[in-house]
Amino acid sequence: MRIMETKFWTLAAAALLTAGLVALLILHPWAGPAERDPSYAPLEPPEPAQKTENRQGTEMAPEPSNPAPEFPAGLDWLNTDRPISLADLRGKVVLLDFWTYCCINCMHVLEDLARLEEKYRNELAVIGVHSAKFTGEKDSQNIRQAILRYNISHPVVNDADMRIWRSYNVHAWPTLVLIDPAGGIAAVQSGEGIYERFDRMIADLVGRFDAQGKLDRRSLGTVLEQESVGDSLLSFPGKVLADEASGRLFIADSNHNRIVVVSLDDMTVQQIIGSGRPGLNDGAASSATFRNPQGMALDGGTLYVCDTDNHGIRAIDLANREVRTVAGLDPQAAWGAGGGKATETPLNSPWDLELIDGVLYIAMAGSHQLWRLDLKGSTIAPYAGSGREGRVDGPLAVSALAQPSGLTTDGQKLYFADSEVSCIRSADLDLGGKVMTLVGGDLFDFGDVDGVGDRARLQHPLGVVYDNGVLYVADTYNNKIKRLIVDERRIEAFAGSGQAGLVDGEDAMAVAFDEPAGLSVAAGKIYVADTNNQVIRVVDITTRAVSTLKINNARALVDSGFDGAIGSFAGEQVYLPEQTIRPGASVMKVEVDLPAGLKLTPDAPSSVTVLSADEAVLQVDAGEAKLFELGQEAPITAMVGSTTLTVDVSIFYCSEGRESLCYFRQLRLFVPVTVKAGAEQDRILLRPSPAVAAGL
């Protein structure tokens, strides 16, 4: 059983967290399993029969007769084509997940939920109740993006005003509420590390209600958000690293589970590292696997990567195209874990890296700390932060951090984006040094206010980069890039209107980003991982003009293959009617009808590859690769007989007016062909209408 530290906070505790009580908090752990919402007094669970506390969470088992409150009407529902009521779910075991998408503990719970959903796919209905912490998280479109980014496959309701939260007396993220098939609350637990407990309880409920004939195993029949979006060339890129010396841009293509290396000279793809399948496999770059890679650091010919969901640090030999694990040990580290030999020490959601004199500093988001990896000695240990979540400045070991997610340096100090307290903070490189807050608020004190020191407000910043006395900050939930003058502790908007969107231009205050998360500087430009737009943006530091990076050989991002298995195909398969043609020399052509508002992307020509099951009957004269452009006529030679064509079509398309955001769709067409004398048709024309979608 995993024993995890999880988030917990109250206004009363915030008032007590003074320098004089720091030691007391360390010696007498009080932190509960989740982050509390301080706008409400702590509430007791409904009529608890018992209450057991540990570092993993707080488990409460109310009386079975206590009915679960029904969901209010009029709320936004996602990952489903209709609102859902508890009455609809009668006969199923129901598990409510109260979450907020910024929260690292909530992210950790999703993996356990997916395991439970798979094991009890016919008996269990998981409902995500998104009760937002940050203002930006209340927007249904932003929640939809999080659903896509986290690959959530259950329905989610937007509890923006916390109506469901209040009705269930919830006071912490994450909180799980188990409801039996008769509609009674069976158990409540706050915190992560929930799989074993809920597995036992669900199995018990399934057995009891199945014996009574009261279990409903019918499918919910929901429609996932993923079904209505296009496949983008990059998928929620989380971080970027621009290296001026080597002329390369490294992109953490996070949801494609790979690293993309692009030339800064001609913006072409040089390498792709990772097969695209989620996993933890070392070896050749083409077959190695990652899970949600994030921050990177370059040391000569070695690229170090935060393999966030694998809770590890990976090293990529760029010349030999080999991947190895240099730190981390499955499973995720327990709360309070210490250091040791790097490959024998479990980690907890490493999110960003900074390399200084042979030492790799790590923003360890899951444990609310900075860690230190000695590359020469292969040892790793906590560097700053006690592990308690909060904003407490002071000596490195007793300071409190809150989900640090971005890291940079000026060579004298580390600077980090401490996302859950919405602050930019510094840590001395001297082991006897301190943590200090430059700008920002606290766990529940955030906003969008330019200013100096504690008067400034940010909203969940995830990225920071140092350049010539200035820190550029990805103020993620405010959709802005900000500039922090370090010596003055003064921060101000640098680019972005604050509205979510994808708008380029020369007016820095009119451009739009959508939850930018990663920053890097090279040759007078800021490269931005514009995560929810699924693109890389470029900000000219001098003119402040913003553009979207265009990858000139975009086909390389698709041709590399996301699956890697021989003969595999992840696109749409279409079976077309038989075509009958007469023998002789002829042509075949593939045309695609796109819905209104979409067009083919000229900078990434769509292509067709054809394979004939019997080339003695029909041979495509398109070179050894049998590859030609979409819309081009390819010569064929037909002889009497029958065969089947397998036609793979790669379509690159974009929305009218948003040409910088490119999507792709892969089709595999199966076409029976009969060649006989006297047939009226002398050519093969294929016009599929693919189920394409654009926009996120």
Buried (B, 14 or more C-beta within 10 A) or exposed (E): EBBBBBBBBBBEBBEEBEEEEBEEBBEEBEBBBBBBBBEBEBEEBBEBEEEEEEBBBBBBBBEEEBEBBEBEEEBBBBBBEEBBEBEBBBBBBBBBBBBBBBBBBBBBBBBBBBEBBEEBEEBBBBBBBBBBBBBBBBBBEBBBBBBBBBEBBBBBBBBBEBBBBBBBBBBBBBBBBBBBBBBBBBBBBBBBBBBEBBBEBBBEBBEEBEEEEEBBEEEBEBEBBBEEBBBBBBBBBBBBBBBEEBBBBBBBBBBBBBBBBBBBEEBEBBBBBBBBBBBBBEEEBBBBBBBBBBBBBBEEEBBBBBBBBBBBBBBBEBEEBBBEBBBBBEEBBBBBBEBEEBBEBBBBBBBBBBBBEEBBBBBBBBBBBBBBBBBEEEBBEBBBBBBBBBBBBBBBBBBBBBBBBBBBBBEEBBBBBBBBBBBBBBBBBEEEBBBBBBBBBBBBBBBBBBEBEBBBBBBBBBBBBBBEEBBBBBBBBBBBBBBBBBEEBBBEBBBBBBEBBBBBBEEBEBBBBBBBBBBBBBEEBBBBBBBBBBBBBBBBBEEBBBBBBBBBBBBBBBEBBBEBEEEEBEBBEBEBEEBBBBBEEBBBBBEBEBEEEBEBBEBBBBBBBBEBBEEEBBBBEBEEEBBBEBEBEBEBBBBEBBBBBBBBBBBBBBBEEBBBBBBBBBBBBEBBBBBEEEBEEEBBEBEBEBEBBBEB
